[in-house]
Amino acid sequence: MTVRSSEPEPIGPMGITERLIIRQLTPEDAGFVLRLLNTPSYLAFIGDKGVRDLAQAAAYLQDGPLRSYREHGHGLCRVALRDSGLPIGMCGLLKRDCFQEADLGYAFLPEHTGQGYAREACRAVLDHGERVLGLQTVIAIVNPANGRSTTLLERLGFARAGMVTLPPPHAPEPVALYRRTRPEAQGLSANPSSRFGVRGSSQGS
């Protein structure tokens, strides 16, 4: 499928998979983001971002993904079906102040879960992080009650590394920390927050 010239190009080698197109979010994605951030699963397992209208969705994009692209060279990206261009979720690497490593994040519309799209997008994002950004270790945080997400992380090669409490404005309840390290980097550090991979020149809650 040919990507429309009016849209941003897919992100490096992770941009196009067998069924998906992954690209940076833009202000024009505010409508999609508004819906995604207010799905029951997002509110229950990720949190309430307080986004209730298009203006707030646009502000979320500017202060979140778009700022992350500028400051870190990566962030949450738009995931769309390759055959139709329909946006179905977000997936990407985040940089949180409380962790040195990049953090894998993802969220999908409920009608597009259970079909392997999250796994396909996450694999592409992780491959991009390793081969292009030079990341040795990636972490993920997840609500321990979210069994679908913990299963996905384990299938992606993440191992549980304990429980952590995120600083405000995050909820005070502990969340599960998962960690994935490239085989050649095993043993570099036992601290899941002690290294952050090299930022790539190709310059994602």
C-alpha positions as CSV (number, residue, x, y, z in Angstrom):
1,M,0.0,0.0,0.0
2,T,1.3,3.5,-0.8
3,V,1.3,5.9,2.0
4,R,-0.4,9.2,1.2
5,S,2.1,12.0,0.6
6,S,0.2,14.3,2.9
7,E,1.0,12.0,5.9
8,P,4.3,11.7,7.7
9,E,6.4,8.9,6.5
10,P,6.5,5.6,8.5
11,I,9.1,5.6,11.2
12,G,12.2,4.0,9.8
13,P,12.4,0.2,9.3
14,M,9.5,-0.4,11.8
15,G,7.1,1.7,9.7
16,I,5.4,-1.0,7.7
17,T,4.7,-4.6,8.9
18,E,2.7,-7.3,7.3
19,R,-0.6,-5.8,8.4
20,L,0.2,-2.4,9.9
21,I,1.6,1.1,9.2
22,I,3.3,2.8,12.1
23,R,4.0,6.5,11.9
24,Q,4.4,9.5,14.2
25,L,1.2,11.1,15.5
26,T,0.2,14.5,14.3
27,P,-2.3,17.1,15.5
28,E,-4.7,15.7,12.9
29,D,-4.9,12.5,15.0
30,A,-6.7,14.3,17.8
31,G,-10.1,12.7,17.0
32,F,-8.7,9.2,17.1
33,V,-6.7,9.9,20.3
34,L,-9.8,11.4,22.0
35,R,-11.7,8.1,21.4
36,L,-8.8,5.8,22.4
37,L,-8.0,7.6,25.7
38,N,-11.6,7.3,26.8
39,T,-12.1,3.6,26.1
40,P,-13.0,1.5,29.3
41,S,-9.8,-0.5,29.0
42,Y,-7.6,2.6,28.7
43,L,-9.2,4.2,31.7
44,A,-9.0,1.1,33.8
45,F,-5.5,-0.1,33.1
46,I,-3.6,3.0,32.0
47,G,-5.4,5.9,33.6
48,D,-7.6,8.9,33.0
49,K,-5.7,11.6,31.2
50,G,-8.5,14.1,31.6
51,V,-9.0,14.3,27.8
52,R,-12.6,15.0,27.1
53,D,-12.7,17.1,23.9
54,L,-10.7,17.7,20.7
55,A,-8.9,20.7,22.3
56,Q,-7.7,18.6,25.2
57,A,-6.7,15.8,22.8
58,A,-4.6,18.2,20.8
59,A,-2.9,19.5,24.0
60,Y,-2.2,15.8,24.9
61,L,-0.5,15.3,21.6
62,Q,1.6,18.5,21.8
63,D,2.7,17.9,25.4
64,G,3.1,14.1,25.0
65,P,4.1,12.3,21.8
66,L,5.1,15.4,19.7
67,R,7.3,16.7,22.5
68,S,8.9,13.3,23.0
69,Y,9.8,13.1,19.3
70,R,11.6,16.4,19.6
71,E,13.3,15.8,22.9
72,H,14.1,12.0,22.7
73,G,13.8,11.0,19.1
74,H,11.0,8.5,19.9
75,G,7.5,8.3,21.4
76,L,4.1,6.8,21.0
77,C,3.1,6.3,17.4
78,R,-0.1,5.9,15.5
79,V,-0.8,2.3,14.4
80,A,-3.1,1.8,11.5
81,L,-4.3,-1.1,9.3
82,R,-2.2,-1.4,6.2
83,D,-5.0,-2.2,3.9
84,S,-7.4,0.6,4.9
85,G,-5.3,3.2,6.8
86,L,-7.8,2.9,9.7
87,P,-6.1,3.9,13.0
88,I,-6.5,1.2,15.6
89,G,-4.0,2.0,18.4
90,M,-0.8,3.6,19.6
91,C,2.6,1.9,20.2
92,G,6.0,3.3,20.9
93,L,8.9,3.9,23.2
94,L,8.5,6.5,26.0
95,K,11.0,8.3,28.1
96,R,9.9,8.7,31.7
97,D,11.9,11.0,34.1
98,C,11.8,8.2,36.8
99,F,13.5,5.6,34.5
100,Q,16.7,5.7,32.5
101,E,15.6,3.0,30.1
102,A,13.0,3.5,27.3
103,D,9.6,2.3,28.3
104,L,7.4,0.3,25.8
105,G,3.9,1.7,25.7
106,Y,0.8,0.6,23.7
107,A,-3.0,0.9,23.7
108,F,-5.5,-0.4,21.1
109,L,-9.2,0.1,20.5
110,P,-11.2,-2.7,22.0
111,E,-12.6,-3.9,18.6
112,H,-9.0,-4.5,17.4
113,T,-7.7,-6.5,20.4
114,G,-7.2,-10.2,20.4
115,Q,-6.0,-10.3,16.8
116,G,-2.3,-10.1,17.2
117,Y,-2.0,-6.4,16.2
118,A,-0.4,-5.3,19.5
119,R,2.2,-8.0,19.3
120,E,3.0,-7.2,15.7
121,A,3.4,-3.5,16.5
122,C,5.4,-4.0,19.6
123,R,7.8,-6.3,17.8
124,A,8.4,-3.7,15.1
125,V,8.9,-1.0,17.7
126,L,11.4,-3.1,19.7
127,D,13.3,-4.0,16.6
128,H,13.5,-0.4,15.7
129,G,14.7,0.5,19.2
130,E,17.5,-2.1,19.1
131,R,18.7,-1.7,15.5
132,V,18.2,2.0,15.0
133,L,18.2,3.7,18.4
134,G,20.8,1.2,19.8
135,L,18.8,0.3,22.9
136,Q,20.2,-2.6,24.9
137,T,17.4,-2.7,27.5
138,V,13.7,-1.7,27.4
139,I,11.3,-1.7,30.3
140,A,7.5,-1.8,30.5
141,I,5.1,-1.0,33.3
142,V,1.7,-2.6,33.5
143,N,-1.2,-2.8,35.9
144,P,-0.8,-6.3,37.3
145,A,-4.6,-6.9,36.9
146,N,-4.2,-6.5,33.1
147,G,-3.6,-10.2,32.3
148,R,-3.8,-9.7,28.5
149,S,-0.9,-7.1,28.7
150,T,1.3,-9.2,31.0
151,T,0.9,-12.2,28.7
152,L,1.9,-10.1,25.7
153,L,5.0,-8.8,27.5
154,E,6.1,-12.3,28.4
155,R,5.6,-13.4,24.8
156,L,7.8,-10.5,23.7
157,G,10.6,-11.7,25.9
158,F,10.1,-9.4,28.9
159,A,10.7,-10.8,32.4
160,R,9.0,-9.4,35.5
161,A,11.4,-7.3,37.6
162,G,9.3,-6.4,40.6
163,M,6.7,-3.8,41.6
164,V,7.3,0.0,41.5
165,T,5.3,3.0,42.5
166,L,5.3,5.9,40.0
167,P,5.6,9.5,41.1
168,P,2.6,11.9,40.8
169,P,0.6,12.6,38.8
170,H,0.4,8.8,38.4
171,A,-1.9,6.7,40.6
172,P,-0.3,5.7,44.0
173,E,-1.0,2.0,43.5
174,P,2.1,-0.1,42.6
175,V,2.5,-1.4,39.1
176,A,4.5,-4.3,37.7
177,L,7.8,-3.6,36.1
178,Y,9.0,-5.7,33.2
179,R,12.4,-5.7,31.6
180,R,13.8,-7.0,28.3
181,T,17.5,-7.0,27.6
182,R,19.3,-8.0,24.4
183,P,21.2,-11.3,24.9
184,E,24.5,-9.7,24.3
185,A,23.8,-7.1,27.0
186,Q,22.8,-9.5,29.7
187,G,24.8,-8.9,32.9
188,L,25.6,-5.3,32.1
189,S,23.4,-4.2,35.0
190,A,21.1,-5.8,37.6
191,N,19.3,-2.5,38.2
192,P,16.3,-2.1,35.9
193,S,16.7,1.7,35.9
194,S,20.5,2.0,35.6
195,R,21.0,2.4,31.9
196,F,19.3,4.1,29.0
197,G,20.2,3.2,25.4
198,V,22.0,5.5,23.0
199,R,19.7,7.9,21.2
200,G,19.7,7.4,17.5
201,S,20.2,10.1,14.9
202,S,16.9,9.2,13.2
203,Q,15.3,11.2,15.4
204,G,7.0,8.4,22.8
205,S,1.7,8.5,27.9
